Amino acid sequence: MSAQEKAAGVLVTPEASEERTHHDSTAAALRKRESNLIANAALRGIAIVRIEDDYGKTVYIASRYALTRQLDNLDDAERFLEQIGAGHG
């Protein structure tokens, strides 16, 4: 098989397959962590949404009633919930 075919993704090497599997499992773990955080907050009356800021970076917005707060990443969102007493169930 030529280098062009390999570069085009025609051949999936064992290394590429392992890397893809690791990436998929890491992404799945992140989605689960995010989903749990959002659900846990919702049980306490706090809405958390994931958005992109003006620069394309993912941020989280927590809101309750008319109060909102931007959280720069998932760790910050978890820390925020802990600070206000709404952390892990």
C-alpha positions in Angstrom: 0.0 0.0 0.0 1.3 3.4 -0.9 2.1 6.2 1.5 -0.7 8.3 -0.1 -3.2 5.5 0.7 -2.0 5.3 4.3 -2.1 9.1 4.6 -5.7 9.1 3.3 -6.7 6.7 6.1 -7.2 3.7 3.9 -5.1 1.5 6.2 -5.8 1.7 9.9 -2.6 0.6 11.7 -2.8 -1.0 15.2 -1.2 2.2 16.6 -3.8 4.4 15.0 -6.6 2.1 16.2 -5.3 2.2 19.8 -5.0 6.0 19.6 -8.6 6.4 18.3 -9.9 4.0 21.0 -8.1 6.0 23.7 -9.4 9.3 22.3 -13.0 7.9 22.1 -12.8 6.6 25.7 -11.4 9.9 26.9 -14.1 11.9 25.1 -16.8 9.6 26.5 -15.5 10.1 30.0 -15.5 13.8 29.5 -19.1 13.7 28.2 -20.1 11.6 31.2 -18.5 13.9 33.6 -20.1 16.9 32.0 -23.5 15.2 31.9 -23.3 14.3 35.6 -22.3 17.9 36.5 -25.2 19.4 34.6 -27.7 16.9 36.1 -26.4 17.4 39.6 -26.7 21.1 39.2 -30.2 20.8 37.8 -31.4 18.8 40.8 -30.4 21.8 42.9 -32.2 24.4 40.6 -29.0 25.5 38.8 -28.9 25.5 35.0 -25.5 24.9 33.5 -25.0 25.2 29.7 -21.9 24.7 27.6 -21.2 27.4 25.0 -18.3 28.7 23.0 -17.0 32.1 23.8 -16.0 34.8 21.2 -12.7 33.0 20.7 -14.2 29.5 20.2 -13.2 28.2 23.7 -15.7 26.1 25.5 -17.0 27.7 28.7 -19.9 26.9 31.0 -22.6 29.3 32.2 -24.3 28.6 35.5 -27.5 30.4 36.2 -30.2 30.4 38.8 -33.0 33.0 38.7 -31.4 36.2 37.4 -27.9 35.3 38.6 -25.3 34.0 36.1 -21.7 33.1 36.3 -19.2 32.1 33.6 -17.0 29.2 34.4 -14.0 28.7 32.2 -13.8 24.9 32.3 -15.3 21.8 33.7 -13.0 21.9 36.8 -14.1 25.4 37.5 -17.8 24.4 37.2 -17.3 21.5 39.6 -15.4 23.8 42.1 -18.2 26.4 41.8 -20.9 23.8 42.7 -18.8 22.6 45.7 -18.4 26.2 46.9 -22.1 26.9 46.9 -22.9 23.5 48.5 -24.4 21.9 45.4 -21.6 19.5 44.8 -21.8 15.7 44.3 -25.3 14.6 45.5 
